[in-house]
């Protein structure tokens, strides 16, 4: 999560606007997943892997971290702490299995994602292209948006493959 370059799929728009649009489009995709039955929502997508619910909780927990602990401080020259992904991901998965409703997970994801997108849209081009660091990773808000759009696409492909495989 902290390094590497995320792809940006074929949104029809290029650059920053396209990446932000991709982040926003994930909201609709996630909302539709709340219609799954509980068994499909909580069943591992493959043996030993996350369920759809755990995957969406994972996206929620990352968006919450981004909105609360990164975006307020992401400005030119800033040095932000990296995060140990393992405990964060485990906490997200446990949350999804805690008895929380699909609607609560989805609604929380939507709130944080809307905040993320609104923050990016409020920034000027100069602000979105200001270089800062997360741990050892040098990035910009624009590049970070692309990275997260790629992260979304990766997990949404996993979910689509799973649902296709079970005929949903």
C-alpha positions in Angstrom: 0.0 0.0 0.0 2.7 2.5 0.8 4.8 2.2 -2.3 4.7 1.4 -6.0 2.6 2.9 -8.7 -1.0 2.2 -9.0 -2.6 1.9 -12.4 -5.4 3.8 -13.6 -7.9 1.9 -15.8 -9.7 3.1 -18.8 -11.8 5.9 -17.5 -12.0 7.9 -20.7 -10.3 10.8 -19.0 -6.6 11.1 -18.6 -4.5 12.4 -15.8 -5.7 13.7 -12.4 -9.4 14.1 -13.3 -9.6 10.5 -14.5 -8.0 9.2 -11.4 -10.3 11.1 -9.1 -13.3 9.9 -11.2 -12.1 6.3 -10.8 -12.0 6.8 -7.0 -15.5 8.2 -7.1 -16.9 5.4 -9.4 -15.8 2.8 -6.8 -18.6 4.2 -4.6 -21.3 2.9 -6.9 -19.6 -0.4 -7.3 -19.4 -0.8 -3.5 -23.0 0.3 -2.9 -24.2 -2.5 -5.2 -22.3 -5.1 -3.2 -24.5 -4.3 -0.1 -27.2 -6.2 -2.0 -25.3 -9.5 -1.7 -26.8 -12.1 0.7 -24.9 -12.5 4.0 -23.4 -15.8 3.0 -21.9 -14.4 -0.2 -20.7 -11.2 1.7 -18.9 -13.2 4.4 -17.6 -16.3 2.5 -13.9 -16.4 1.7 -13.5 -15.6 -2.0 -10.8 -18.4 -2.1 -9.6 -20.7 0.6 -7.6 -18.7 3.1 -8.5 -15.4 1.5 -10.7 -12.5 2.4 -14.5 -12.3 1.8 -16.2 -9.6 -0.1 -17.1 -8.0 3.2 -13.5 -8.1 4.5 -12.3 -6.7 1.2 -14.7 -3.7 1.5 -13.8 -3.2 5.1 -10.1 -3.2 4.0 -10.9 -0.4 1.5 -12.8 1.4 4.2 -10.0 1.2 6.7 -7.5 2.5 4.2 -9.8 5.4 3.2 -10.3 6.3 6.9 -6.5 6.3 7.4 -6.0 8.4 4.3 -8.7 10.9 5.2 -7.9 11.2 8.9 -4.1 10.8 9.0 -2.7 11.6 5.6 -4.7 14.1 3.6 -4.7 16.8 6.3 -0.8 16.8 6.3 -0.1 16.0 2.6 1.6 19.1 1.4 4.8 20.1 -0.3 7.8 18.7 1.7 5.7 16.9 4.3 7.1 13.6 5.8 4.3 11.3 6.8 4.7 8.1 8.7 4.3 4.8 6.9 1.8 2.3 8.3 2.3 -1.3 9.2 -0.2 -2.8 6.8 -0.6 -6.2 8.5 -2.3 -5.0 11.7 -4.5 -2.5 9.8 -5.6 -5.2 7.4 -6.2 -7.7 10.2 -8.3 -5.1 12.1 -10.4 -4.4 9.0 -11.0 -8.1 8.4 -12.0 -8.6 12.0 -14.4 -5.7 11.8 -16.1 -7.2 8.8 -16.6 -10.5 10.7 -17.7 -8.7 14.0 -21.4 -8.8 13.2 -21.5 -5.3 11.7 -24.1 -5.0 9.0 -23.2 -4.8 5.3 -25.0 -1.5 5.2 -22.8 0.0 8.0 -19.6 -1.1 6.3 -20.8 0.2 2.9 -22.1 3.5 4.3 -18.9 4.1 6.2 -16.8 3.4 3.1 -19.0 5.8 1.1 -18.6 8.6 3.7 -14.8 8.3 3.7 -14.5 7.9 0.0 -16.7 11.0 -0.6 -14.4 12.9 1.8 -11.3 11.7 -0.1 -12.7 12.6 -3.5 -14.0 16.0 -2.3 -10.6 16.8 -0.7 -8.8 16.0 -4.0 -11.3 18.1 -6.1 -10.8 21.1 -3.8 -7.1 21.2 -4.3 -5.4 23.2 -7.1 -3.2 21.5 -9.7 -0.2 22.8 -7.9 -1.4 21.4 -4.6 -2.2 18.0 -6.1 1.3 17.9 -7.7 3.3 19.0 -4.6 5.8 16.3 -3.6 5.6 14.8 -0.1 6.8 11.5 1.4 5.0 8.6 3.1 7.8 6.7 4.8 10.4 6.2 2.0 7.9 6.7 -0.8 8.0 10.0 -2.6 4.6 10.9 -4.0 2.0 13.6 -4.8 -1.7 13.7 -4.2 -2.2 13.1 -7.9 0.0 10.0 -7.9 -1.5 8.8 -4.6 -5.0 9.1 -6.2 -3.7 6.9 -9.1 -2.2 4.5 -6.7 -5.4 4.1 -4.7 -7.5 3.8 -7.9 -5.2 0.9 -8.9 -5.7 -0.6 -5.4 -9.5 -0.4 -5.9 -9.3 -1.9 -9.3 -7.2 -4.8 -8.0 -9.7 -5.7 -5.3 -12.8 -5.1 -7.4 -11.4 -7.5 -10.0 -11.0 -10.1 -7.2 -14.6 -9.5 -6.2 -15.9 -9.7 -9.8 -14.0 -12.9 -10.4 -15.4 -14.5 -7.3 -19.0 -13.4 -8.0 -18.7 -14.6 -11.7 -17.3 -17.9 -10.4 -20.3 -18.5 -8.2 -22.8 -17.3 -10.8 -23.8 -14.0 -9.2 
